Amino acid sequence: MSALPELLLEKHVKYVVELPKQLHTFEHWVSEHLRVSGMYWGLSALCIAGKETELNHEELAQFLTSCQHSNGGFGGSIGHDPHLLYTLSAVQVLTILGRLDAINVEAAIAYVVSRQLIDGSFTGDQWGEVDTRFSYCALSCLRLLNAMDRVNVASAVEFVLKCQNWDGGFGVTPGAESHSGQIFCCVGALAVAGALDRVDQDRLGWWLAERQVKDGGLNGRPEKKSDVCYSWWVLSSLAMLKRLHWIDSEALLGFILRCQDEEGGGFSDKPGNMADVFHTFFALAGLSLLGYTGGPTLRAINPMYAMPEETIRALGLC
């Protein structure tokens, strides 16, 4: 077997640190709606690299404070509508920074609670879209804020279970196609709720293991190409199911490392494509879950919360 490519960690750190400086680029403005999520991806990538102090934590906290609405929810950037996706990202970042004191925590809890419907599902925002991503966002957010008792956890679990398919996977809603990203959300939601024993873990683990393709990478659905972000969605789910050993880790390591931008830093979805902070975080997270030891030391990430293991342990959540 050929030697694995070198992990160019210093270049990846530099890539993430310089992203906030690109204020005059087209890419910066067309991704404005993802600013809060970008902070989460970037900070978390630096945490894995052990370089989180490279960002100004006070500036991050101040920006996130400006993204909170009077109803407690957070928008993707200043002036953007509140949504559960960005509310979770904001809470994750502030939890990592130890700066939850910068926001109205009680209002944030109330916003998340207000999104639950009578069938146990959650809407992402006031417009009413239901998706199992939002079930994960809500339960994870409330667990981080120590407020799980504020929603009907039992009905939330039952809704997620209704989204499981005959093949063992999960979709966005009952009857929807199984997808690796949704499986992470559903497995994560069930794990946060203490209900992971309600699924057939061997059947689900088999579906996830089948996502590895010939180039060593993982895909999101059958017959699709590999994408480095599934190094997180699939691996984290397998880790929660205690079946991480069901895939060829050496082949996956090689695929992830081939997705590096060797000149400018960062990771892309596939070898040779343009790097972005989303794939950079999930590539490093995948390497961390695989226990990469071929170069610079990577910190552990918690597969359930997608946050630094040390942060989750400090909160007593594992």
PyMOL commands that set and color helices and strands:
alter all, ss='L'
color gray80, all
select helices_A, chain A and resi 9-21+26-30+32-49+52-54+57-66+84-97+100-102+105-114+132-144+148-150+153-162+180-192+196-198+201-209+230-240+244-246+249-258+277-289+309-314
alter helices_A, ss='H'
color red, helices_A
select strands_A, chain A and resi 74-75+82-83+301-302+307-308
alter strands_A, ss='S'
color yellow, strands_A
deselect
rebuild
show_as cartoon
